[in-house]
């Protein structure tokens, strides 16, 4: 947060940096409209807030950069609550670049990641957990993922954390009462509630485990197409992407490195990789490609292993591997999943199989709210670990046990808002009868 | 020219510390009390210390306060509590001879130079309207005495009223007149007051007890001192006795509950949940078959015994009946009745962490008047109020202890940040960094602070330096002694190892106190490190000061609910702001950034 600021004029491309019909560039900060006005033929001053103004963006030397629509936000109106505007320009990369450098020459700096949300937060437009969720809605790519992020706003994670906090608070209160009153008054020694703590820990860990599943939805599953050289990987890749982005050639080893594309397969966002063929090779460039392929396969959520039915190749033994036999049109049906990139026959089955395989991961954790940030996962695991440390520390001294329980609480507290010593005392007084 | 530099109103545990701190720093101080015969009176139980409270006493001593000395010189039993439950939650507790304690307190005040004692009742304050600050006091007998600062420590006496069943009377303690008039004067000046309630049990005659029906509870031998100035205590030790209530006791109480002013609606003040009257316990916990009662001596040369656990406001005939239903007490001669007392307290949210009033400058308030309970809590505040009154006279910045360095810091921060709805008692669980707040390290934590403020003597500071040097040497010896392939230092980190049984000759010349402290440092090092990281975070927030004139309305990101609370408490730091109940975490984040950017800009 150290580099974030408010007020200082910043800009950012709000749409992906790739060729497309339209692109949106946002800017926010004090006097941002008057800073921008000299390079825009439309009149920003007179227009009402939230209205769109047509005009041309002009370079410093007077040439037209692009014909655009600009939406004006007066102070207190837009997302950041600062004076702001959005430029809708043509989605050509040179245009985007030129507008960006124009804005920089006008005194705008490129916004840091999350800075718009930070400004909205600082001006009281959103609170912390909302800010986090907004980040995720922006990042999420499919309808299902943004649904999840929206659920976060209504607080299912918060409920879970509160429940766990409540349970730990109970345990801590029963220990604290022993520590706050002498042995005279409460002579019994405190016994660690092993079963109860284990149940809380399991719950926290299973929520933490949903991080992977959630990441699949919001960042996309990493799907790698692998196999021997010339098995038909690139053809499948292109068929899946329905566009010619990988070079397909009958010469072995054309795809020396990997190629990455985003796609949605069976409703799941996917980062699809076409890789160099796996074969023994003396050529160093190609060997490097193969090493990278193996690397990718290690990280993959799913490997589609393409096999030429004419070869003696067999799929690697790994639960993440889906074997697919190519050349259905020439070689005919094989034992497993078969397809033809030429006729398209069997492709729907491959797509179904990919979808099924990926959703296996997601159904494992049903009934548990999903988390989608590394930070949340960290806090949950921290709390679970503190619980197990608490149990281990009992032989050392119950003052240390209490510290670990407190630390589990504060980890969860950081997910939901702070917990105070008063909470512990309230619990303690409502459940115990004390004299001295 | 003012009559005195400072006036302290009240001669209880808070007034003693406040007046000594001021006069020891060289300021002419007048202590005004309703009765010179009740200075340092222990109104309730005859004991000093206990869990968390014992830490307070040692912290008071470390800062140059008096309570540790008074307790050490008058104790008649001492025990270290929670020996089995970890050093961070252990604390000393002593039974004191309450008559000697009170007499010694008065003697100590009398011997102090720059300190003057005067018996009268303060009924009003003199106020310098031009600066809106305290300028002196007006008394019942018509004296108008001026001063530059005033410290108020009136305990339960402000509009106090005691209750015994249907009987009630305007008293601060049984048969001691309440302070009437001051409460009204303060309300007129704009102070916010409320009612609180507390109680005390009956006292019975020792020779009428059936000792054979009770368990004996002896103290520790040897007795350990509270004060870091004392190495050992050489005093007689008396036992306490333990007995239990039974079904019959509970039946008597239930049948007469309607005659209790607590349940009859006469008392409106809120009592402490942690120290309920016996009728409260019987009503709230109907399933409990018995409640524990401690029978404690009130002093040497007296037969009065205190019935710890039996505080009550029931009529005396009911008290007699239920006391006589308890084993050991069946023939008890009841010398003083149990009673409840209801009194005015002043809302501590009206105070800065220096215990100076936000409503009236140069006016400091300490003790039970601030809504606390307990001698130790009162003394701790008295000391801090006295020290800050002295800082004010010197024109220095306030003396504020943080939550990370002391229980006193926790106590005062809780009071002025959260306020209190019931008499506030110190608990170890109120301190989030208690592993670092062991009673035996109070001198390391606070003596240098007290020295810098001018209250701790050269001699005391030297003693601390020697102790630190000794501990350092012991650790060095441990690091250089090999035991079974590793250093003795590392050996001590294993469970069930004890520095006293390692058999290292070089250590034999060091006192047990030093060895144990070195051992605890070593054993707890890993855990302290862990806590230290948390502490660092807290310190950062604590060091982020909010200027006194900070305009909360200028930060539009703060919710209106939080804004109102912040404007009431006016926290001195972002850390304190974060502890105000009901202020949203996100508002604190906004505040933190706003304060930071203000500093930069």
Interface residues (C-beta under 8 A of the other chain):
Chain A: X1 X5 X6 X121 X122 X123 X124 X127 X128 X176 X178 X179 X180 X181 X182 X183 X184 X185 X189 X395 X396 X397 X398 X399 X400 X402 X403 X406 X407 X410 X417 X418 X420 X421 X422 X424 X425 X428 X429 X433 X434 X435 X436
Chain B: X50 X51 X52 X81 X82 X83 X84 X85 X86 X87 X88 X89 X93 X217 X242 X273 X274 X275 X276 X281 X284 X285 X288 X291 X292 X293 X294 X308 X309 X418 X427 X428 X429 X430 X431 X432 X434 X435 X495 X524 X527 X530 X531 X534 X556 X557 X558 X559 X578 X579 X581 X584 X585 X586 X589 X590 X593 X597
